[in-house]
Amino acid sequence: MSGYPFVAAIDFGTTNSGYAFSTKHDYETSPLKISAASWVAGSARLQSQKTPTCVLFDENKKFHSFGYEAEDKYSDLALDEEHEEWYYFRRFKMELYSRSDFSSSFELKTQDGKSMKAMDVFSACIEFLKDHLLKTAEKQGVTFDKGDIRWILTVPAIWTEPGKQFMRKAAEQAGISPTHLKLVLEPEAAAIYCTNLPIDKICADGENMTVFQKGTKYMVLDAGGGTIDITVQEVQSGGVLKELYKANGGDWGGTSVDQQFEELLQDIVGKDLFQDFKQNEILDALNLYRNFEMKKRTIQQETDGSVTITVPPVLQKLSKTGKKGGDPNTGSNKKHGNVSWVRDKLQIPDKLARDLFSKSIDAIISHVKNIFSKPEVKGTSIILMVGGYSECELLQHAIKTAFSDKKIIVPYEAGLSILKGAVINGHVPNIITTRVCRFTYGVACNRTFREGKDKEEYRVKGAKGDSRCVNGFKVYACTETSVELGTAVNKYAFHVSSPHETGIDLPVYASEEPDPDYVTNEKCQKLGMLRIEMPDISKGIHRSVEVEMIFGGTELEVRAVDSSTKKITQASFNFVG
C-alpha cells in the first residue's frame, strides 16, 4: 500500500484528456470511490468527463486555455479574423509515438505552420490539468499538502523509453516533483480497474461472470484515439498481475478513422482545396471535426441506408468554384459516386461509412490474431476492451465476430477505466509484478575482436596492443524475457579511459533482435546516453564501476556501484537531449 494520503492521475490522451483522484481513506473504505472531472462541452453546455486535447497560446506563446475553452476561444478569434498570431495545437500526442529524435528543443507545428517547443506545449497542458485537479479537489473539501500527493501520469505501453522520459520531464517542468511522480502504462491501468469491479458491473451487457480469479489469462485491448495498446496478463495469488507477452500495438486508433474521412472529402472536393479550407476556414473546420466525432459513434453494423453528416456550406461553395474534385451536388467523383451533398448535408451510403473504419479495424484484427498464435498466450480466454474507441459498436462487432471463441468484455465507462485504474495503481503501486521486455536493451562497447566472426572494418588496436571490436552490443536483457519487478538480468564492469575522467558515458541501445552483435544493425535504435558519475580521480586510471539495468517497472532504471568502495554512485539515463 502506498504511503501517500492522496493520489491524483492525469490521462493525457491523443483525442481527449482528463484526470481523477481519491484519498487513501476512500480507497481503503471503497476502492472505486474515485472522483473525475466534469467538463462543460462548448456552447451546447453538455457535460463530459474528458475534454479535447487541444491547447491555445497567445501571440507571445503564453498559455491561454485548454480543451473546450481553447476550441471555443480559437473559434471566436477565427470568426473575428484575429487568430493568425495565436498558436493552436490539437491531437499532438502522436508526435511522440514513432519519433526517434527526442531533443528537448524539438518543435510542434500548428496547422498554419507556426512552431513552438514541444516540451513547452506538453508541460503547459499537464500544468493546466494539474492545477484544475487541485482546485476541484479543494472544492470537494479535500485537504492536503504538496508532499501528500502521489501523481500518476498515464502513457501508452508501446512507447519507447525516450517517449516516457519526455513525458516525465514535461511533468517536472509543469511543477510535479519527480520523486512524487509515477508513470503508469495505460492498458495495465485499465486491467487494474476492471479487476476491482464488482462481478455484476464488469460487463456492459449485464452478464454475470466469474472472472479475474487466480490463473485467469486475459488480453487488454486498449483502443484509444491515437494508438492501440495491447497486453496479455495472468492473475496471480493475492490478485497481483503477471504480463505474459510483451506490450505491443500500433497507430490504428480512432483518429485513423478521421483521416479516412478527410481523404473521402479530399476525393470529393480536391486535396488542395480541402487543405485550403482547413487552414483558412478555422471555425468551419472545427465544427466539421466536432460533427464527425459525434456522428462516427452512431454508425452501426447492421444498417442499410445512408449516414448524414453536417458539413459547412462554405466547403461546398469552395468546391463549386474550385478547379479540382467532382461536383459535390451530383456525387460525380468517380471513386465515391453514390455520395450526395445537398446544402449542408453530406449523405454517405452506410457501407461507405463503415469502410472508413475498415483500415483501422482490419489492422487491429490481424494484429490480435497474430498475438493469439503465440505459445505464451495459450489459454487466454478473455479480451478486455477499454479506451474511448472501444465504445465504437463497429469495433466491438468486429472483435466479437473474429474471436467468437473468446469472452469479450467492454466494462462500464470503458473510456474512464484507464484513469480510474491509474488512481488505484497509485494506492497499490506494485500490482504488476512481472513484465516482458519489449526490446533487447544494452550499451555500445569496445570488446575483444572475434577472429573470423567480427567485421574487419570494426577492428581497432587496443591499449595493450590487442585487437578490439568497436560498435559491439553488450546485452543487458533480451526481448521477450519475462522479468520480475526490480530485477537486474546482467551486471557489467566499466573502466575509465583516462586518469582525469570524472565519469563514464555509455550509449544505450534497444533492438528488436534477441542477441544483436552490433549496435549498427538495422533493427537497433539508439535511445540516448547513460551517465555514470566518478568524481574521485585519486586512483587515476585504476577505477571501475559495476552497472546494472533494472527491469520489470514501467521505466528503465539503473544502479551503479564503485568496484573499490562498493558504494552506490550516481547514474542516470538521458534519453531527451
Backbone hydrogen bonds, N-H to C=O, Kabsch-Sander energy under -0.5 kcal/mol:
donor,donor_aa,acceptor,acceptor_aa,energy
2,S,427,H,-4.3
6,F,148,D,-1.8
7,V,22,S,-2.5
8,A,150,R,-2.4
9,A,20,A,-3.1
10,I,152,I,-2.7
11,D,18,G,-2.5
12,F,10,I,-0.7
13,G,11,D,-1.1
17,S,51,T,-3.0
18,G,11,D,-1.8
20,A,9,A,-2.0
21,F,35,S,-2.2
22,S,7,V,-1.8
24,K,5,P,-2.9
27,Y,23,T,-2.3
28,E,24,K,-2.4
29,T,25,H,-1.9
30,S,26,D,-3.4
33,K,30,S,-2.6
34,I,32,L,-1.9
35,S,21,F,-2.6
37,A,19,Y,-1.4
39,W,48,S,-4.3
41,A,39,W,-0.7
41,A,46,L,-4.3
42,G,40,V,-1.7
44,A,41,A,-0.7
45,R,42,G,-1.6
46,L,41,A,-0.9
48,S,39,W,-2.5
51,T,17,S,-2.7
53,T,15,T,-2.6
54,C,52,P,-1.8
55,V,89,F,-2.5
56,L,65,S,-2.6
57,F,87,Y,-2.9
58,D,62,K,-2.6
61,K,58,D,-2.2
64,H,56,L,-2.8
65,S,56,L,-1.5
67,G,54,C,-2.8
69,E,66,F,-0.9
71,E,67,G,-2.3
72,D,68,Y,-2.7
73,K,69,E,-2.5
74,Y,70,A,-2.4
75,S,71,E,-2.0
76,D,72,D,-2.3
77,L,73,K,-2.5
78,A,74,Y,-2.5
79,L,75,S,-2.3
80,D,76,D,-1.8
81,E,78,A,-1.1
82,E,77,L,-3.4
83,H,77,L,-0.5
86,W,83,H,-1.8
87,Y,57,F,-2.6
88,Y,86,W,-0.6
89,F,55,V,-2.6
91,R,53,T,-2.0
95,E,92,F,-1.7
96,L,93,K,-2.2
97,Y,94,M,-1.4
98,S,94,M,-0.6
102,F,100,S,-0.8
106,F,103,S,-2.2
108,L,116,M,-2.9
110,T,114,K,-3.1
111,Q,88,Y,-0.6
113,G,110,T,-1.8
116,M,108,L,-1.9
118,A,106,F,-2.8
121,V,117,K,-1.8
122,F,118,A,-2.8
123,S,119,M,-2.3
124,A,120,D,-1.7
125,C,121,V,-1.7
126,I,122,F,-2.3
127,E,123,S,-2.6
128,F,124,A,-2.0
129,L,125,C,-2.4
130,K,126,I,-2.8
131,D,127,E,-2.6
132,H,128,F,-2.7
133,L,129,L,-2.3
134,L,130,K,-2.2
135,K,131,D,-2.2
136,T,132,H,-2.2
137,A,133,L,-2.6
138,E,134,L,-2.2
139,K,135,K,-2.1
140,Q,136,T,-1.3
141,G,138,E,-1.6
142,V,137,A,-2.4
148,D,145,D,-2.0
149,I,146,K,-1.3
150,R,6,F,-2.8
151,W,149,I,-0.7
151,W,180,H,-2.5
152,I,8,A,-2.8
153,L,182,K,-2.0
154,T,10,I,-2.1
155,V,184,V,-2.2
159,W,156,P,-1.2
164,K,160,T,-1.9
165,Q,161,E,-2.6
166,F,162,P,-2.4
167,M,163,G,-1.8
168,R,164,K,-2.2
169,K,165,Q,-2.7
170,A,166,F,-2.3
171,A,167,M,-2.3
172,E,168,R,-2.2
173,Q,169,K,-2.5
174,A,170,A,-1.3
175,G,172,E,-1.6
176,I,171,A,-2.1
177,S,175,G,-0.5
180,H,177,S,-1.3
181,L,178,P,-0.7
182,K,151,W,-2.3
184,V,153,L,-2.0
186,E,155,V,-2.4
189,A,185,L,-2.2
190,A,186,E,-2.0
191,A,187,P,-2.0
192,I,188,E,-2.3
193,Y,189,A,-2.1
194,C,190,A,-2.3
195,T,191,A,-2.2
196,N,192,I,-0.6
196,N,193,Y,-1.1
197,L,194,C,-1.1
201,K,198,P,-2.2
202,I,199,I,-1.2
204,A,410,V,-1.2
206,G,203,C,-1.3
211,V,209,M,-0.7
215,G,235,V,-2.9
216,T,213,Q,-2.3
218,Y,233,Q,-2.4
219,M,382,I,-3.0
220,V,231,T,-3.3
221,L,219,M,-0.7
221,L,384,L,-2.9
222,D,220,V,-0.8
222,D,229,D,-3.0
223,A,221,L,-1.0
223,A,386,V,-2.7
224,G,222,D,-0.9
224,G,227,T,-2.0
228,I,250,G,-3.0
229,D,222,D,-2.6
229,D,227,T,-0.6
230,I,248,N,-3.0
231,T,220,V,-1.6
232,V,245,Y,-0.8
233,Q,218,Y,-2.7
234,E,242,K,-2.3
235,V,216,T,-2.3
236,Q,240,V,-3.4
239,G,236,Q,-1.7
240,V,237,S,-0.8
241,L,431,I,-2.7
242,K,234,E,-2.3
243,E,434,T,-2.9
244,L,232,V,-3.4
245,Y,232,V,-1.0
248,N,230,I,-2.1
250,G,228,I,-1.4
252,W,250,G,-1.4
253,G,226,G,-2.1
254,G,224,G,-2.1
255,T,225,G,-3.6
256,S,253,G,-1.7
257,V,253,G,-0.5
257,V,254,G,-1.0
258,D,254,G,-1.1
259,Q,255,T,-1.9
260,Q,256,S,-1.5
261,F,257,V,-2.0
262,E,258,D,-2.4
263,E,259,Q,-2.2
264,L,260,Q,-1.9
265,L,261,F,-2.2
266,Q,262,E,-2.6
267,D,263,E,-2.2
268,I,264,L,-1.5
269,V,265,L,-2.9
270,G,266,Q,-2.2
274,F,270,G,-2.1
275,Q,271,K,-2.3
276,D,272,D,-2.1
277,F,273,L,-2.3
278,K,274,F,-2.3
279,Q,275,Q,-1.9
280,N,276,D,-2.6
281,E,277,F,-2.4
282,I,280,N,-0.5
285,A,281,E,-2.6
286,L,282,I,-2.3
287,N,283,L,-2.1
288,L,284,D,-2.1
289,Y,285,A,-2.1
290,R,286,L,-2.3
291,N,287,N,-2.6
292,F,288,L,-2.3
293,E,289,Y,-2.4
294,M,290,R,-1.8
295,K,291,N,-2.3
296,K,292,F,-2.9
297,R,294,M,-0.6
298,T,295,K,-1.9
299,I,295,K,-0.6
303,T,301,Q,-1.1
307,V,348,I,-3.6
309,I,307,V,-0.5
309,I,346,L,-2.7
311,V,344,D,-2.7
315,L,312,P,-1.4
316,Q,312,P,-0.9
317,K,313,P,-2.5
318,L,314,V,-2.5
319,S,315,L,-2.1
320,K,316,Q,-1.7
321,T,317,K,-1.4
322,G,318,L,-1.6
326,G,268,I,-1.5
330,T,327,D,-0.7
331,G,327,D,-1.5
332,S,327,D,-1.3
336,H,333,N,-0.5
337,G,334,K,-0.7
339,V,336,H,-1.7
340,S,347,Q,-1.9
341,W,328,P,-0.6
342,V,345,K,-2.3
343,R,341,W,-0.5
345,K,342,V,-2.4
346,L,309,I,-2.9
346,L,344,D,-0.6
347,Q,340,S,-3.1
347,Q,345,K,-0.6
348,I,307,V,-3.0
348,I,346,L,-0.6
350,D,305,G,-2.0
353,A,349,P,-2.4
354,R,350,D,-2.6
355,D,351,K,-1.9
356,L,352,L,-0.9
356,L,353,A,-0.7
357,F,354,R,-1.6
358,S,354,R,-0.5
358,S,355,D,-0.7
359,K,355,D,-0.6
361,I,357,F,-2.9
362,D,358,S,-3.3
363,A,359,K,-1.6
364,I,360,S,-1.9
365,I,361,I,-2.8
366,S,362,D,-2.4
367,H,363,A,-2.1
368,V,364,I,-2.7
369,K,365,I,-2.4
370,N,366,S,-1.8
371,I,367,H,-1.9
372,F,368,V,-2.3
373,S,369,K,-0.8
373,S,370,N,-0.6
374,K,371,I,-1.9
377,V,374,K,-1.3
378,K,375,P,-1.4
380,T,377,V,-1.9
381,S,217,K,-1.5
381,S,379,G,-0.6
382,I,217,K,-0.9
383,I,407,K,-2.6
384,L,219,M,-3.7
384,L,382,I,-0.5
385,M,383,I,-0.7
385,M,409,I,-3.0
386,V,221,L,-2.3
386,V,384,L,-0.6
387,G,414,A,-2.4
389,Y,223,A,-1.8
390,S,223,A,-0.9
390,S,387,G,-1.1
391,E,388,G,-1.5
392,C,389,Y,-1.8
396,Q,392,C,-2.2
397,H,393,E,-2.7
398,A,394,L,-2.1
399,I,395,L,-2.3
400,K,396,Q,-2.6
401,T,397,H,-2.2
402,A,398,A,-2.5
403,F,399,I,-2.0
404,S,401,T,-0.7
406,K,403,F,-2.0
407,K,381,S,-2.8
408,I,406,K,-0.7
409,I,383,I,-2.9
409,I,407,K,-0.6
410,V,408,I,-0.5
412,Y,201,K,-0.9
414,A,411,P,-0.7
416,L,413,E,-1.6
417,S,413,E,-0.9
420,K,416,L,-2.4
421,G,417,S,-2.1
422,A,418,I,-2.2
423,V,419,L,-1.6
424,I,420,K,-1.9
425,N,421,G,-2.5
426,G,422,A,-1.5
427,H,423,V,-1.3
427,H,424,I,-0.5
428,V,424,I,-2.2
431,I,428,V,-0.8
433,T,241,L,-2.4
433,T,431,I,-0.8
434,T,241,L,-1.0
435,R,483,V,-2.4
437,C,481,T,-2.4
440,T,511,S,-3.1
441,Y,439,F,-0.6
441,Y,477,A,-2.4
442,G,509,Y,-2.1
443,V,474,K,-1.8
444,A,507,P,-2.0
445,C,472,G,-2.0
447,R,445,C,-0.6
447,R,469,C,-1.9
449,F,467,S,-2.1
451,E,449,F,-0.8
453,K,450,R,-2.0
454,D,450,R,-2.6
458,Y,455,K,-1.6
459,R,456,E,-1.8
460,V,468,R,-2.7
462,G,466,D,-4.0
465,G,462,G,-1.7
468,R,460,V,-3.4
469,C,447,R,-3.8
470,V,458,Y,-2.3
470,V,468,R,-0.5
472,G,445,C,-2.1
472,G,469,C,-0.5
473,F,517,D,-1.7
474,K,443,V,-2.8
474,K,472,G,-0.7
475,V,473,F,-0.8
476,Y,441,Y,-3.6
477,A,441,Y,-1.5
480,E,437,C,-3.0
481,T,478,C,-1.5
483,V,435,R,-3.4
483,V,481,T,-0.5
485,L,433,T,-3.0
486,G,551,F,-1.3
487,T,484,E,-1.5
487,T,551,F,-1.3
489,V,487,T,-0.6
489,V,549,M,-0.5
492,Y,547,V,-2.0
494,F,545,V,-2.5
496,V,543,R,-1.7
501,E,498,S,-1.4
504,I,532,I,-2.4
506,L,504,I,-0.5
506,L,530,L,-2.7
508,V,528,G,-2.7
509,Y,442,G,-2.9
510,A,525,Q,-2.4
511,S,440,T,-1.9
512,E,523,K,-1.3
519,V,471,N,-2.1
521,N,518,Y,-1.2
524,C,521,N,-1.9
525,Q,510,A,-2.9
527,L,508,V,-2.6
527,L,525,Q,-0.5
528,G,508,V,-1.2
529,M,574,N,-2.2
530,L,506,L,-2.8
531,R,529,M,-0.5
531,R,572,S,-2.7
532,I,504,I,-2.8
532,I,530,L,-0.5
533,E,531,R,-0.5
533,E,570,Q,-2.8
534,M,502,T,-3.1
537,I,535,P,-0.9
540,G,537,I,-1.9
542,H,539,K,-2.0
543,R,541,I,-1.6
545,V,494,F,-2.3
546,E,561,V,-3.0
547,V,492,Y,-3.4
547,V,545,V,-0.5
548,E,559,R,-2.9
549,M,490,N,-0.6
550,I,557,E,-2.8
551,F,487,T,-3.3
551,F,549,M,-0.6
557,E,550,I,-1.8
559,R,548,E,-2.6
560,A,569,T,-0.6
561,V,546,E,-2.4
562,D,567,K,-2.8
563,S,544,S,-2.0
566,K,562,D,-2.2
569,T,560,A,-2.4
572,S,531,R,-2.1
574,N,529,M,-3.3
577,G,575,F,-0.6
